[in-house]
Amino acid sequence: MIMATDTQLDLWEVFIQSKSGLPYIHSGSVHASDVKMAMQNARDIYTRRGEGTSIWVVPAKHISASNPDDNDMLFDPSNDKIYRHPTFYVMPEGAKNI
Amino acid sequence: MHNEHSDTHFQSRIDNGEHIEAKDYMPEGYRKHLIRQMSQHAHSEVIGMQPEGNWITRAPSLRAKQILLAKIQDEGGHGLYLYSAVETLGVSRSELIEQLQTGKAKYSSIFNYPALNWADIGAIGWLVDGAAIVNQVSLQRTSYGPYSRAMVRICKEESFHQRQGYEIMATMMRGTKDQQAMAQDAMNRWWWPSLMMFGPHDSDSPRSGDAVKWKIKRETNDELRQKFIDKTIPQAELIGLTIPDKKFILDEKTGHYTLSPINWEEFHRVVAGHGPCNKQRLDHHIKYHQEGAWVREAAEAYKVKSAKKELVTA
């Protein structure tokens, strides 16, 4: 009998910081039953060649993602406020270090 | 306003060179093609651990054993990157494993050939991983984001696999007559199956059209196979190995080699399950999957128990 239907444990998402000071970047996911196993699996799977100095593991069920269908609505407000960019402003001729 | 859920809009995103992410709209055919291709790729990595695992205890030196262990661990890791990526398409790990174990999903036929002696470990690394790399380098630009990212990671790691294999072959070719003969014998057995890894000719590959249109595949089977042939033949000649093909010729103008026709009957026979090791590979996978069931059960039980404890102490 094939027992493929038994548990494959929980899904965790893995984020790795490659060097101190840099942002944590999503690397992929692992299956694990608890945080300790998730951390060990993430280390074994995603950092076999010194890819990281720090790991975050997060249960996948606790991550919410925006819906791509809402992109127009969600990101629209930032598009019409060009005065948020420094290039919007007119500097007097000859102004330096600004 | 454009309709984000139309195949036309999807195709225009593809044509613009955009990546598709898990929650984006995609035609059902695209999703299906990806699940089939990516899971086959993941299964290949995992089943591919078996022919080499056979040689861990018999590696000729501690150095060779350490390298082989690291390589096999990488293959397991690559399988997991890919399972992780294919799961984003809404298929569970259990379903994927079941499809493998029931034969519904395939893995690369190359792993249905046995690794008979140490030279085979060299040939697998150099030729089989070499062929896989040509394919994977191309797939780094595949249109599905999670697949593309997994490929980038795999390609970074895979080049050591090919180099360690070529090193084994080169070392044997500098050795005794017997060692040279072993290396040549491994070359003879792995050469044609490695070329078959790229799949049928473009003219006989029914699904290629969609895969290229959707930019899942960036180059066709024949284009990739030619790249592999052109870079591998000079490597063979450099260390004194003979290509097991009496009729191959180099076109000096184009720099491309032309080979004798590939024996596709053998390919189809092995894909259909009649290779030397098909049954052994699946039986082995099922056996260890079943024998590991208690570990997963124990982990789940421990999780439940720990959660209860937390409730009590909270």
Interface residues (C-beta under 8 A of the other chain):
Chain A: I2 M3 A4 T5 D6 T7 Q8 L9 L11 S27 G28 S29 V30 H31 A32 S33 D34 M37 D44 I45 R48 R49 A65 N67 P68 D69
Chain B: E4 H5 E21 K23 D24 Y25 A70 Q73 D74 G77 L80 Y81 S84 A85 E87 S92 R93 S94 E95 I97 E98 Q101 T102 P146 R149 A150 R153 K156 E157 I286 H289 Q290 A293 R296 E297 A299 E300 Y302 K303 S306
